[in-house]
Amino acid sequence: MTDTTNKLEIDSDVYKTLLESTRAIPWKIDWSTLKFTYVGPQIEQLLGWAPSSWVSVEDWAARMHPEDRAWVVDYCVAQSRSGTDHEADYRALNSDGEYVWIRDVVHVVRKENGEVDSLIGFMFDISERKKTEEKLITLQKELEELSFKDGLTGVANRRMFDTIMEVEWTNAQRSNQPLSLIMLDIDYFKQYNDRYGHIQGDDCLKRVARVLSSAATRSRDFFARFGGEEFVLVLPETDEQSARKVAERCRKLLFKEQIPHENSPASHVLTVSLGVGTMVPTRKDEPMAFIDEVDRRLYQAKQKGRNTIVSRNQA
């Protein structure tokens, strides 16, 4: 009997030594009292709190970030009651008042009758992993933004326009509200590049984009570079008269800039031609057909001598 007892004590000491030599923090909670019966000494190195200060689950919950506390406690209690092994990531408060990301992996120990006896778990410091994840998320968002942003002018690109147009087209169909589109093109931009060079041509595009992006002021109004020297405005819930006013504003804003264009037959300063379209789309209508129609009006504006606007009433 003594040999068996000694062997169990030795085995217990070995297991304890192994547990306390790992970076994971072992712990055990008695389910009937919800008190800790063991917490590994590694907890003090990680969080600064002595193992003896971890008395009950209240201490565990109190040392958790307020934003995490409610859902983590509710989730872990519910899983434990059902006898389900589980894990949770949360921010734990250290003794310096800082938060450390923890992953708690929990095993539910049952009695012979199936009732929950205790919880045994390991806490892992996942702070570095979380930092990496956050960096990856930030990088992904930046890449997504870049994929929808024109590299030269910084405004939305054609890909973003296609996405927004699809959304607003559906909204207009559902709400039976007018949707307006303005397509505009810098007049004689090839001649501008021939006269001033491509570097200044790029600067000109940036300047035009900055100016025209302020023409429509509502939160849902959308401005993008359509391609080359062509830009587009999507104006939800905007009738034809209001859309034409926005088009006129575009023309006036650019005229105010007084960007020299000595090689333009239309004017001594940079100008734009604009096509305007408005419709209340039905289920039978297609957005591409609408875009093509507005583009035709832009072409008509160029045929009329440029530096002008063509809308439905003039088409």
matplotlib code that plots the C-alpha trace (Angstrom):
import matplotlib.pyplot as plt

x = [0.0, 2.8, 4.6, 1.5, 0.9, 4.5, 4.2, 1.1, 2.8, 5.8, 3.6, 1.7, 4.9, 6.1, 2.9, 2.9, 6.5, 5.7, 2.6, 4.5, 7.4, 5.2, 4.3, 0.6, -1.0, -2.9, -5.8, -8.6, -12.0, -14.4, -17.8, -19.8, -18.1, -16.8, -13.5, -10.0, -8.4, -5.2, -3.6, -0.2, 2.6, 3.1, 0.0, 2.1, 4.8, 2.1, -0.4, 1.4, -1.3, -0.1, -1.8, -3.2, -5.2, -7.2, -9.8, -13.0, -14.5, -15.4, -11.7, -11.4, -14.4, -13.3, -9.9, -11.4, -11.9, -15.4, -16.2, -15.4, -16.7, -20.4, -20.2, -17.2, -18.7, -22.1, -20.6, -18.2, -20.9, -23.4, -20.9, -19.7, -23.2, -23.9, -20.6, -19.1, -15.4, -14.8, -12.4, -12.6, -10.3, -10.5, -8.4, -7.2, -6.1, -2.6, -1.4, 0.0, -3.5, -2.7, -4.6, -3.2, -4.9, -5.7, -7.0, -8.7, -9.0, -11.5, -12.1, -15.2, -14.7, -17.8, -18.7, -19.8, -23.4, -22.8, -22.9, -20.2, -17.4, -14.8, -13.2, -9.6, -8.0, -5.0, -4.5, -2.3, -0.8, -1.9, -1.0, 1.5, -0.9, -3.6, -1.2, -0.3, -4.0, -4.8, -1.9, -3.2, -6.8, -5.5, -3.4, -6.4, -8.5, -5.8, -5.6, -9.3, -9.4, -6.6, -8.4, -11.4, -9.2, -7.8, -4.0, -3.4, -6.2, -7.1, -10.8, -12.9, -12.1, -14.2, -14.4, -15.9, -18.3, -19.6, -20.3, -22.0, -24.0, -25.4, -26.4, -28.0, -29.8, -31.4, -32.3, -33.9, -35.9, -37.1, -38.0, -39.3, -37.0, -35.1, -31.4, -29.2, -25.9, -23.4, -20.6, -18.0, -14.8, -12.0, -12.1, -9.1, -7.0, -4.7, -3.8, -3.3, -0.7, 0.9, 1.3, 2.3, 3.6, 2.3, 3.6, 1.6, -1.2, -1.3, -1.2, -4.1, -6.2, -5.5, -6.6, -9.8, -10.6, -10.2, -12.4, -15.2, -15.4, -16.8, -19.6, -22.1, -22.4, -24.8, -23.5, -24.7, -23.6, -20.7, -17.8, -15.3, -12.7, -14.4, -11.2, -8.6, -9.8, -13.4, -15.2, -18.7, -21.1, -23.9, -26.7, -29.3, -32.9, -32.1, -34.4, -33.3, -33.4, -31.3, -28.8, -28.4, -27.7, -24.9, -23.6, -23.6, -21.8, -19.1, -18.6, -18.4, -16.1, -13.6, -13.9, -13.0, -9.8, -8.7, -6.4, -4.6, -5.2, -3.6, -4.2, -7.9, -10.2, -13.1, -11.5, -8.2, -8.8, -9.6, -13.2, -15.4, -18.2, -21.0, -23.8, -26.7, -29.3, -32.1, -34.5, -36.6, -35.5, -37.9, -37.2, -37.0, -34.3, -30.6, -28.0, -25.5, -28.1, -28.6, -24.8, -24.5, -27.3, -25.6, -22.3, -24.0, -25.1, -21.6, -20.5, -23.3, -21.9, -18.6, -20.2, -21.9, -18.6, -17.6, -17.7, -21.4, -24.1, -26.5, -29.4, -32.6, -34.3, -31.5, -30.8]
y = [0.0, 2.3, 1.6, 2.4, 5.6, 6.6, 5.9, 8.0, 10.8, 10.6, 10.5, 13.5, 15.4, 14.5, 15.6, 18.8, 19.5, 18.9, 21.2, 24.0, 23.8, 24.6, 28.0, 27.1, 28.0, 25.0, 25.5, 23.5, 24.6, 22.7, 22.9, 22.7, 25.6, 27.4, 27.9, 27.3, 24.2, 24.9, 27.6, 27.2, 29.5, 30.7, 32.9, 35.4, 35.7, 36.4, 38.6, 39.6, 38.1, 35.6, 32.1, 32.5, 35.5, 33.3, 32.1, 31.8, 32.3, 35.8, 36.7, 35.3, 37.3, 40.5, 40.4, 40.3, 43.2, 44.7, 44.3, 40.5, 39.7, 39.2, 37.0, 34.9, 34.2, 33.3, 31.2, 29.3, 28.7, 27.4, 25.1, 23.8, 23.1, 21.1, 19.2, 20.4, 21.0, 24.5, 27.4, 31.2, 34.1, 37.2, 40.0, 39.5, 42.3, 42.2, 43.8, 46.8, 47.7, 46.4, 43.7, 40.5, 38.3, 34.8, 31.6, 29.5, 25.8, 24.0, 20.3, 19.3, 16.4, 14.4, 12.2, 8.6, 9.7, 12.2, 15.3, 17.9, 17.4, 20.0, 22.1, 21.6, 24.0, 25.7, 29.4, 30.4, 33.8, 34.6, 38.3, 38.0, 35.9, 38.5, 41.3, 39.4, 38.8, 42.5, 43.4, 41.0, 42.3, 45.9, 44.9, 43.1, 46.2, 48.4, 46.0, 46.0, 49.8, 49.9, 47.5, 49.9, 53.0, 54.6, 54.5, 57.9, 60.2, 58.5, 58.5, 55.3, 53.3, 51.5, 48.3, 50.3, 52.1, 48.8, 47.6, 50.9, 51.0, 47.5, 48.4, 51.7, 50.2, 47.5, 50.2, 52.3, 49.4, 48.5, 52.0, 53.2, 56.3, 58.0, 57.2, 59.7, 59.2, 61.8, 60.8, 63.4, 63.6, 66.1, 67.9, 67.4, 65.7, 64.1, 67.6, 68.6, 65.8, 66.7, 70.3, 69.9, 66.4, 63.2, 64.1, 67.4, 65.4, 63.1, 66.2, 67.6, 64.4, 64.5, 68.1, 67.5, 64.5, 66.6, 69.4, 67.2, 65.0, 68.0, 68.6, 66.1, 66.6, 64.0, 61.0, 58.5, 60.5, 58.6, 59.8, 57.7, 57.6, 55.6, 55.3, 57.5, 61.1, 60.0, 60.3, 59.4, 60.4, 58.2, 60.2, 58.1, 59.5, 62.4, 63.6, 64.9, 68.6, 68.1, 65.9, 68.6, 71.1, 68.9, 68.6, 72.4, 72.6, 70.3, 72.6, 75.7, 74.2, 73.2, 76.6, 78.3, 76.3, 78.1, 75.3, 76.5, 74.5, 76.3, 73.5, 73.2, 74.4, 74.7, 77.1, 78.6, 76.7, 73.1, 72.1, 69.0, 67.5, 65.8, 63.3, 63.1, 60.4, 59.7, 56.8, 54.9, 51.4, 48.5, 44.8, 44.7, 47.4, 46.6, 49.0, 48.5, 49.7, 52.8, 53.4, 53.0, 55.6, 58.2, 57.5, 58.2, 61.6, 62.3, 61.6, 63.9, 66.7, 66.3, 66.5, 69.7, 71.4, 70.2, 72.1, 71.4, 69.1, 66.8, 65.3, 63.5, 66.7, 67.5, 63.9]
z = [0.0, 0.9, -2.4, -4.3, -2.4, -2.9, -6.7, -7.0, -5.1, -7.4, -10.5, -9.2, -8.7, -12.1, -13.8, -11.8, -12.8, -16.4, -16.3, -14.6, -17.1, -20.1, -21.3, -21.2, -17.8, -16.3, -14.0, -12.4, -11.0, -8.8, -10.5, -7.3, -5.6, -8.7, -7.0, -8.3, -6.8, -8.8, -10.9, -12.5, -11.2, -14.9, -14.4, -12.3, -15.0, -17.7, -15.9, -12.7, -10.4, -7.8, -8.2, -4.6, -5.8, -8.2, -5.7, -7.8, -11.2, -10.0, -10.0, -13.5, -14.8, -13.0, -14.7, -18.1, -20.6, -20.0, -23.7, -23.6, -20.1, -20.7, -23.8, -22.6, -19.2, -20.6, -23.3, -21.0, -18.3, -20.9, -22.5, -19.1, -17.9, -21.1, -20.5, -23.8, -24.1, -25.5, -25.9, -25.9, -26.8, -24.7, -23.2, -19.7, -17.4, -16.0, -12.8, -14.7, -16.0, -19.5, -21.4, -22.8, -25.3, -23.8, -25.4, -22.7, -23.7, -21.4, -20.7, -18.8, -16.3, -15.5, -12.6, -13.1, -13.1, -15.9, -13.7, -14.2, -11.6, -12.6, -15.3, -16.3, -18.7, -20.2, -20.8, -23.7, -24.4, -28.0, -28.0, -30.7, -32.8, -32.4, -33.3, -36.5, -37.2, -36.7, -39.1, -41.7, -41.3, -41.7, -44.7, -46.3, -45.8, -47.4, -50.3, -50.7, -50.7, -53.2, -55.4, -55.5, -55.8, -58.9, -58.5, -60.1, -58.9, -55.6, -56.3, -56.8, -59.9, -62.6, -60.5, -57.6, -60.0, -61.3, -57.7, -56.6, -59.8, -59.3, -55.7, -56.5, -59.6, -57.3, -54.7, -57.4, -58.7, -55.2, -54.2, -57.5, -57.3, -60.1, -60.6, -62.4, -64.1, -65.3, -67.6, -68.4, -70.5, -70.5, -73.9, -76.2, -73.5, -76.1, -77.3, -73.6, -73.2, -76.6, -75.4, -71.7, -71.5, -69.8, -66.3, -66.3, -67.9, -64.9, -62.6, -64.5, -64.0, -60.3, -60.2, -62.2, -60.0, -56.8, -58.2, -59.6, -56.5, -54.6, -57.2, -55.6, -51.8, -50.5, -48.7, -51.3, -54.3, -55.9, -58.0, -59.9, -62.7, -65.4, -67.4, -69.2, -69.0, -68.4, -65.0, -63.8, -61.1, -59.7, -58.1, -56.3, -55.9, -58.2, -60.9, -64.3, -63.4, -60.3, -62.2, -64.8, -62.0, -60.7, -64.3, -64.6, -61.2, -62.5, -65.5, -63.4, -60.8, -63.5, -65.2, -61.8, -61.8, -65.0, -66.0, -69.2, -72.4, -75.3, -77.7, -77.1, -80.0, -77.4, -74.9, -73.7, -70.4, -69.7, -70.2, -70.1, -72.1, -70.2, -70.8, -68.3, -67.9, -65.5, -65.2, -62.8, -63.6, -63.8, -63.6, -67.4, -67.6, -67.6, -66.1, -69.0, -71.5, -69.3, -69.1, -72.8, -73.4, -71.1, -72.9, -76.2, -74.9, -73.8, -77.4, -78.7, -76.4, -78.1, -81.5, -80.5, -80.0, -76.5, -73.3, -73.2, -71.5, -73.3, -71.3, -72.3, -73.5, -75.9, -77.1]

ax = plt.figure().add_subplot(projection="3d")
ax.plot(x, y, z, "-o")
ax.set_aspect("equal")
plt.show()
